[in-house]
Every structure is written in C-alpha cells, then in structure tokens.
C-alpha cells in the first residue's frame, strides 16, 4: 500500500470509514479481539488507501496519551476500558479523527456524559422520579443533567433521547420547566413529550399538552401541540409533522415499525447495540412492519432474516451487516 495513503487529508476520508476504524480500535482495546478479528482488521485495512489512512488516524488516538504523564495516561485508559465504558473509547476515537484537538480540549469535553446526573449505556433504558413529581425516562446511550432552583426547573440533554411527563410543581411560586439541547430551549406547558438530540438538530415529539421551542440563533418561538413533531436546529424550526407515540414502546424495550424502510429500521436498532450494524443498500428500501425487541437486537435481526429476503452477515460480533439472501 503506498505510503502516501497515510497522509490523506481528513476531508478525503469518508465518515463511515472513520467510524469503522474507531470500531476496530475499540475492539482491540477491549481485550476481546481474537486472531480471526485481527486477520479481518488486516483485510479491512488493505481494502483501499482511504481505509489505511483512517486506521493510521485511529492509531493516533493512543499516541495522544504519550503526550501526557504516564500516571494520567494509564489512569485514563483504565477508566476507558472498565466495564460499560467501551463506547467512551469509541467516542474518543471519533473525536480525535473528526478534528485535531489538544489534550486539554479532550479532557474537558468527551467525558461530560460520564459525569451527568443521569445516564444510560447502549441498549439500556432507565426511569427516574424527580423532586417535583416529573417522570424522566432515558433511552439508550443518553445523558442528562438536572438543575432545580427556587426560580426554575431545568434539564440539559447532553446526548440521546428522553421522555418527560411533567409533574405539578409543589413550589409556592410556579417555576418554568425547561429542557436545553445543543440547538435551543424547550419550555413545557404541562405536558408529555420526547426530546431526541440527533447531532446537528433536535427532534421534539409532543403527546400531551404543548411545548414552546426557541432555537438559539433564530428569531421567535413556536408552540408545538399534542400530536405534532418538529425538528429544529440552532437556526431554524422545520415544519410540523405527525408525532407517532412510540415512547411507551421503547420504554418497555420494543421498537415499532410501520411500513418503515429496512435501512431506517436497522439504523434505529443500531442505537441499541455496540459495534457496527449496517444495511446493504440493495435491501435498504424494503418495507418492514412489526414490533422488534431493542434489548435483544440479535433476536430482532433473526426475525428480519426469517420474514424478509435478507441474511445476517457477521464479520465479528461487533460488525454485522444485513444483506440480500
């Protein structure tokens, strides 16, 4: 493989290949990699110059630790590799591959999810009763901070998806109930709703009552009422869509598909499992209806294989693709 491949600029490496490299790095650091896994990695690396460049960039993640003192490096790696924290290593890898960052920036940002007041790991859901009687449910890989003061009740969604059923505030003076995301502020108006942070935008679905949306950089606010769903970024609010109340289902560990594209379903299931779950473009447009367990995604994949002309291809337990049978 030409040495120049190592020097490909980041802009020329496809994000999907960078993510694959991060998954391989995560597997190797987990201590669970087998000889077959390493052979598969070598095959993956040699597929193209882009794959090789992505892997060398992923390897730079571990090289970052050589820039700090040995005790700090060992302590941080120990935390990363402890039970339930492999996803954080992947996050670290993706962060470093997304842009060059200093050690200081690395320490300040990626670990906020670990330090959140409430958080779940991949494939986990949890519910909590807050001090004001509000019920908060966290979906897979979610992190939330809570701040209740004499004047406001506030949640900050750091990542993931939450279901909120607001309680009746017992405080003598009514306090607004606010939810903050990377893209704006939501104000609940006595309601039940979900908030899902999606990277460059947030999705709000309202099932009871209403929620006021105020993006950070947009002029004006919009009230979203029961039965409506809206995407919004920092700069704009998208048109209203019909909100399908699936929150009760994912809270119980199920995902409902109604005439859904297989590619979209696989993407959703991928949120609930570690590693890479992909759908071959040749079958991505197949339509799917049914209920699928998210707490046992392998069972969901088996069900898809039994009911559709697809087969589940596993390179490793961490790398699974749905292909035409």
RODO-2510 file (C-alpha; in nm, 4 decimals, decimal comma):
residues 325
     n   res          X          Y          Z
     1     x     0,0000     0,0000     0,0000
     2     x     0,1556     0,3358    -0,0965
     3     x     0,2900     0,5356     0,1991
     4     x     0,1111     0,8460     0,0695
     5     x    -0,2154     0,6863     0,1829
     6     x    -0,1176     0,7659     0,5411
     7     x    -0,1165     1,1340     0,4559
     8     x    -0,4648     1,1619     0,3059
     9     x    -0,6322     1,4756     0,4432
    10     x    -0,9242     1,4218     0,6761
    11     x    -1,1637     1,5791     0,4256
    12     x    -1,0911     1,2950     0,1799
    13     x    -1,1706     1,0131     0,4223
    14     x    -1,5354     0,9065     0,4265
    15     x    -1,7008     0,9413     0,7702
    16     x    -1,8289     0,5830     0,7520
    17     x    -1,4731     0,4525     0,7118
    18     x    -1,3541     0,6672     1,0035
    19     x    -1,6302     0,5144     1,2134
    20     x    -1,5248     0,1641     1,1104
    21     x    -1,1688     0,2450     1,2158
    22     x    -1,2967     0,3654     1,5525
    23     x    -1,4886     0,0410     1,5983
    24     x    -1,1793    -0,1632     1,5241
    25     x    -0,9790     0,0425     1,7720
    26     x    -1,2472    -0,0098     2,0342
    27     x    -1,2442    -0,3857     1,9783
    28     x    -0,8655    -0,4106     2,0032
    29     x    -0,8542    -0,2076     2,3246
    30     x    -1,1370    -0,4149     2,4760
    31     x    -0,9085    -0,7161     2,5080
    32     x    -1,1680    -0,9358     2,3357
    33     x    -1,0099    -0,9387     1,9898
    34     x    -0,9295    -1,2857     1,8549
    35     x    -0,6759    -1,3900     1,5934
    36     x    -0,9617    -1,4019     1,3425
    37     x    -1,0569    -1,0454     1,4378
    38     x    -0,7003    -0,9273     1,3757
    39     x    -0,6976    -1,1056     1,0414
    40     x    -1,0245    -0,9322     0,9491
    41     x    -0,8759    -0,5991     1,0534
    42     x    -0,5769    -0,6537     0,8270
    43     x    -0,8109    -0,7360     0,5393
    44     x    -1,0130    -0,4218     0,6148
    45     x    -0,7006    -0,2034     0,6278
    46     x    -0,5876    -0,3215     0,2862
    47     x    -0,9145    -0,2501     0,1068
    48     x    -0,8038     0,0958    -0,0067
    49     x    -0,5750     0,3902     0,0622
    50     x    -0,8669     0,5518     0,2441
    51     x    -0,9023     0,2560     0,4813
    52     x    -0,5321     0,2581     0,5572
    53     x    -0,5323     0,6331     0,6198
    54     x    -0,8333     0,6011     0,8501
    55     x    -0,6596     0,3318     1,0522
    56     x    -0,3424     0,5369     1,0934
    57     x    -0,5552     0,8262     1,2112
    58     x    -0,7297     0,5958     1,4586
    59     x    -0,3939     0,4761     1,5893
    60     x    -0,3090     0,8379     1,6676
    61     x    -0,5704     0,8187     1,9432
    62     x    -0,3420     0,6023     2,1528
    63     x    -0,0441     0,8135     2,0527
    64     x    -0,2142     1,1087     2,2181
    65     x    -0,1540     0,9500     2,5564
    66     x     0,2222     0,9688     2,5074
    67     x     0,1908     1,3475     2,5267
    68     x     0,0885     1,3411     2,8925
    69     x     0,2370     1,1949     3,2084
    70     x     0,2375     0,8167     3,2401
    71     x     0,0127     0,8075     3,5518
    72     x    -0,2520     1,0231     3,3820
    73     x    -0,2367     0,8178     3,0645
    74     x    -0,2622     0,4868     3,2486
    75     x    -0,5442     0,6142     3,4686
    76     x    -0,7449     0,7438     3,1754
    77     x    -0,7023     0,4262     2,9730
    78     x    -0,8020     0,2224     3,2768
    79     x    -1,1242     0,4247     3,3026
    80     x    -1,1919     0,3864     2,9328
    81     x    -1,1555     0,0107     2,9414
    82     x    -1,3621    -0,0504     3,2532
    83     x    -1,6985    -0,2253     3,2198
    84     x    -1,9592    -0,0292     3,0309
    85     x    -1,7197     0,2344     2,9041
    86     x    -1,6093     0,0977     2,5695
    87     x    -1,8448     0,3376     2,3998
    88     x    -1,6489     0,6241     2,5521
    89     x    -1,3293     0,4941     2,3899
    90     x    -1,5095     0,4889     2,0586
    91     x    -1,6306     0,8427     2,1226
    92     x    -1,2737     0,9490     2,1969
    93     x    -1,1506     0,7880     1,8763
    94     x    -1,4181     0,9568     1,6682
    95     x    -1,3475     1,2897     1,8353
    96     x    -0,9791     1,2767     1,7512
    97     x    -1,0499     1,1614     1,3964
    98     x    -1,3062     1,4361     1,3424
    99     x    -1,0592     1,7179     1,4085
   100     x    -0,7188     1,7765     1,5685
   101     x    -0,7753     1,8702     1,9317
   102     x    -0,5448     1,9444     2,2201
   103     x    -0,5168     1,7271     2,5283
   104     x    -0,6879     1,9992     2,7303
   105     x    -0,9898     2,0086     2,4995
   106     x    -1,0047     1,6302     2,5063
   107     x    -1,0225     1,6265     2,8856
   108     x    -1,2880     1,8967     2,9029
   109     x    -1,5461     1,7716     2,6558
   110     x    -1,5889     1,3970     2,5830
   111     x    -1,6401     1,2888     2,9408
   112     x    -1,9309     1,5163     3,0321
   113     x    -2,1663     1,2232     2,9635
   114     x    -1,9913     1,0163     3,2321
   115     x    -2,0332     1,2942     3,4850
   116     x    -2,4005     1,3626     3,4061
   117     x    -2,6603     1,3410     3,6816
   118     x    -2,8390     1,0606     3,4941
   119     x    -2,7051     0,8445     3,2126
   120     x    -2,7618     0,5129     3,0370
   121     x    -2,5316     0,2889     2,8378
   122     x    -2,6002     0,1470     2,4920
   123     x    -2,9124    -0,0687     2,4950
   124     x    -3,0239     0,0481     2,8393
   125     x    -3,3379     0,2400     2,9454
   126     x    -3,3983     0,3837     3,2910
   127     x    -3,6711     0,5914     3,4556
   128     x    -3,6425     0,8404     3,7406
   129     x    -3,8895     1,0389     3,9509
   130     x    -3,7658     1,3936     4,0009
   131     x    -3,8224     1,6086     4,3071
   132     x    -4,1191     1,7936     4,1546
   133     x    -4,3034     1,4746     4,0581
   134     x    -4,1816     1,4779     3,6970
   135     x    -4,1112     1,1347     3,5472
   136     x    -3,7944     1,1207     3,3384
   137     x    -3,7165     0,8205     3,1165
   138     x    -3,3779     0,7862     2,9449
   139     x    -3,3452     0,5857     2,6262
   140     x    -3,0289     0,4129     2,5064
   141     x    -2,6937     0,5978     2,5393
   142     x    -2,8436     0,9078     2,6988
   143     x    -2,7031     1,1618     2,9442
   144     x    -2,8922     1,4370     3,1284
   145     x    -2,8108     1,6992     3,3883
   146     x    -3,0815     1,8273     3,6242
   147     x    -3,0877     2,1667     3,7967
   148     x    -3,3811     2,2690     4,0175
   149     x    -3,3635     2,6113     4,1838
   150     x    -3,6132     2,8406     4,3535
   151     x    -3,6936     3,0002     4,0169
   152     x    -3,6634     2,7284     3,7514
   153     x    -3,6693     2,3543     3,6850
   154     x    -3,4128     2,2770     3,4186
   155     x    -3,2820     1,9713     3,2327
   156     x    -2,9852     1,9688     2,9945
   157     x    -2,9839     1,6856     2,7398
   158     x    -2,6185     1,6122     2,6665
   159     x    -2,6879     1,3257     2,4265
   160     x    -2,9546     1,0686     2,3434
   161     x    -3,3310     1,0698     2,3934
   162     x    -3,5602     1,1370     2,6888
   163     x    -3,9313     1,1005     2,7657
   164     x    -4,0695     1,3586     3,0073
   165     x    -4,4038     1,3600     3,1874
   166     x    -4,4071     1,6819     3,3847
   167     x    -4,5336     1,6843     3,7416
   168     x    -4,7307     1,9509     3,9217
   169     x    -4,4712     2,1821     4,0743
   170     x    -4,5060     2,1810     4,4553
   171     x    -4,3161     2,5099     4,4919
   172     x    -4,5180     2,8069     4,6286
   173     x    -4,4316     3,0071     4,3170
   174     x    -4,4687     2,8218     3,9868
   175     x    -4,1337     2,7540     3,8197
   176     x    -4,0987     2,7062     3,4429
   177     x    -3,9874     2,3606     3,3276
   178     x    -3,7083     2,3961     3,0686
   179     x    -3,5115     2,1482     2,8592
   180     x    -3,1869     2,2627     2,6976
   181     x    -3,0232     2,0918     2,3991
   182     x    -2,7300     2,1916     2,1800
   183     x    -2,9741     2,3690     1,9496
   184     x    -3,2179     2,5556     2,1692
   185     x    -3,4502     2,5703     2,4677
   186     x    -3,7813     2,3931     2,5218
   187     x    -4,0438     2,5156     2,7686
   188     x    -4,3023     2,2592     2,8778
   189     x    -4,6578     2,3791     2,9135
   190     x    -4,7921     2,0933     3,1285
   191     x    -4,7167     1,8026     2,9024
   192     x    -4,5705     1,4671     2,7998
   193     x    -4,3072     1,4718     2,5276
   194     x    -3,9818     1,3250     2,3974
   195     x    -3,6626     1,5084     2,3041
   196     x    -3,4011     1,3383     2,0855
   197     x    -3,0674     1,5057     2,0129
   198     x    -2,9546     1,3983     1,6664
   199     x    -2,6208     1,5682     1,6118
   200     x    -2,6930     1,8780     1,4055
   201     x    -3,0553     1,9083     1,5169
   202     x    -3,3064     1,8088     1,7845
   203     x    -3,6384     1,6280     1,7395
   204     x    -3,9302     1,7182     1,9664
   205     x    -4,2431     1,4994     1,9758
   206     x    -4,5373     1,6123     2,1893
   207     x    -4,8008     1,3622     2,3080
   208     x    -4,9941     1,5648     2,5680
   209     x    -5,0134     1,9388     2,6309
   210     x    -4,7726     2,1650     2,4446
   211     x    -4,4047     2,2655     2,4332
   212     x    -4,2573     2,6008     2,3303
   213     x    -3,9447     2,5809     2,1126
   214     x    -3,6838     2,8589     2,0985
   215     x    -3,3728     2,7819     1,8852
   216     x    -3,0532     2,9534     1,9955
   217     x    -2,9972     3,1603     1,6823
   218     x    -3,3480     3,2027     1,5401
   219     x    -3,5863     3,4921     1,5946
   220     x    -3,9162     3,3978     1,7540
   221     x    -4,0610     3,0887     1,9181
   222     x    -4,3031     2,8146     1,8123
   223     x    -4,5514     2,6233     2,0267
   224     x    -4,5733     2,2537     1,9361
   225     x    -4,9015     2,0937     2,0466
   226     x    -5,0021     1,7345     2,1197
   227     x    -4,9802     1,5101     1,8139
   228     x    -4,7094     1,7207     1,6490
   229     x    -4,3408     1,6599     1,5949
   230     x    -4,0758     1,9084     1,4883
   231     x    -3,7086     1,9040     1,4029
   232     x    -3,5110     2,2151     1,4864
   233     x    -3,1529     2,3316     1,4562
   234     x    -2,9884     2,6310     1,6167
   235     x    -3,1044     2,8493     1,3272
   236     x    -3,4491     2,7224     1,2256
   237     x    -3,7553     2,5159     1,3113
   238     x    -3,8742     2,2693     1,0487
   239     x    -4,2403     2,2280     0,9511
   240     x    -4,4718     2,0266     1,1728
   241     x    -4,5072     1,6510     1,1250
   242     x    -4,7333     1,3882     1,2772
   243     x    -4,5944     1,2559     1,6060
   244     x    -4,6205     0,8790     1,6415
   245     x    -4,6202     0,7865     2,0107
   246     x    -4,3600     0,5106     2,0246
   247     x    -4,2167     0,6284     2,3546
   248     x    -4,4257     0,3852     2,5582
   249     x    -4,2814     0,1042     2,3460
   250     x    -3,9119     0,1924     2,3671
   251     x    -3,9597     0,2464     2,7377
   252     x    -4,0634    -0,1199     2,7500
   253     x    -3,7763    -0,2302     2,5268
   254     x    -3,9648    -0,2516     2,1951
   255     x    -3,9370    -0,0690     1,8640
   256     x    -4,2482    -0,0438     1,6474
   257     x    -4,2075    -0,0275     1,2697
   258     x    -4,4997     0,0645     1,0489
   259     x    -4,4197     0,0411     0,6771
   260     x    -4,0659     0,1505     0,7628
   261     x    -3,7684     0,1308     0,5301
   262     x    -3,5387    -0,1529     0,6360
   263     x    -3,2422     0,0833     0,6234
   264     x    -3,4126     0,3175     0,8718
   265     x    -3,5061     0,0281     1,0987
   266     x    -3,1501    -0,1042     1,1013
   267     x    -3,0247     0,2449     1,1841
   268     x    -3,2634     0,2593     1,4810
   269     x    -3,1665    -0,0871     1,6034
   270     x    -2,8030     0,0167     1,5783
   271     x    -2,8603     0,2690     1,8562
   272     x    -2,9212    -0,0201     2,0963
   273     x    -2,6141    -0,2338     2,0304
   274     x    -2,2383    -0,1949     2,0471
   275     x    -2,0275    -0,2017     1,7346
   276     x    -2,1355    -0,1513     1,3743
   277     x    -2,4774    -0,2546     1,2414
   278     x    -2,5260    -0,1867     0,8711
   279     x    -2,7804    -0,2442     0,5976
   280     x    -2,6704    -0,3188     0,2418
   281     x    -2,8131    -0,0524     0,0047
   282     x    -2,9518    -0,3347    -0,2115
   283     x    -3,2116    -0,4172     0,0576
   284     x    -3,2376    -0,0845     0,2408
   285     x    -3,5596     0,0122     0,0596
   286     x    -3,7518    -0,2982     0,1685
   287     x    -4,0580    -0,2106     0,3782
   288     x    -4,0958    -0,3500     0,7286
   289     x    -4,3816    -0,3590     0,9793
   290     x    -4,3777    -0,5179     1,3221
   291     x    -4,2510    -0,4931     1,6786
   292     x    -3,8834    -0,5587     1,7455
   293     x    -3,7079    -0,6017     2,0837
   294     x    -3,4347    -0,3439     2,1341
   295     x    -3,2991    -0,5165     2,4439
   296     x    -3,2149    -0,8187     2,2266
   297     x    -3,1157    -0,6839     1,8876
   298     x    -2,9841    -1,0229     1,7764
   299     x    -3,3389    -1,1568     1,8154
   300     x    -3,4647    -0,8650     1,6054
   301     x    -3,2113    -0,9430     1,3334
   302     x    -3,3151    -1,3096     1,3373
   303     x    -3,6780    -1,2046     1,2975
   304     x    -3,5888    -0,9879     0,9992
   305     x    -3,3968    -1,2748     0,8434
   306     x    -3,6970    -1,5042     0,8874
   307     x    -3,9513    -1,2650     0,7384
   308     x    -3,7592    -1,0836     0,4639
   309     x    -3,5303    -1,1905     0,1782
   310     x    -3,2227    -1,0922     0,3790
   311     x    -2,9448    -1,2636     0,5684
   312     x    -2,7368    -1,1517     0,8646
   313     x    -2,3640    -1,1421     0,7876
   314     x    -2,1300    -1,1263     1,0895
   315     x    -1,7622    -1,0481     1,0449
   316     x    -1,7324    -1,0220     1,4225
   317     x    -1,9978    -0,9764     1,6926
   318     x    -1,9125    -0,6072     1,6656
   319     x    -1,9596    -0,5804     1,2890
   320     x    -2,2893    -0,7014     1,1441
   321     x    -2,4467    -0,6338     0,8041
   322     x    -2,7902    -0,7150     0,6681
   323     x    -2,7594    -0,8321     0,3059
   324     x    -2,9774    -0,9829     0,0365
   325     x    -3,0235    -1,3557     0,0821
***
